[in-house]
Amino acid sequence: MITGLTMIKVDAGQEKAAYASLQKRPGIRDVYPLFGEFSFFLVMQAEKKDDLSRMLAEIKASRSVIKTGPVLVTNESCRRPAAAS
């Protein structure tokens, strides 16, 4: 698994609908609302980098999406192990 991190900006007034839609998309692990230039910070997860690219292209094709930020791609193995209980 690989993880992709990016930001997107949506049309003013479309934030609630975009947030709900993004949360339902397969491969979107987390959606964080932002204030400022971008509307949301996305954490995406896919098997391959191509899958991540396709997922972002689908998001960009949405009528409410104005722009996207750069995508940072990481290997899942880079994540810290969970803390022991």
Secondary structure, 3 states (H helix, E strand, C coil): CEEEEEEEEECCCCHHHHHHHHHHCCCEEEEEECCCCCCEEEEEEECCHHHHHHHHHHHHCCCCEEEECCCEEEEHHHCCCCCCC
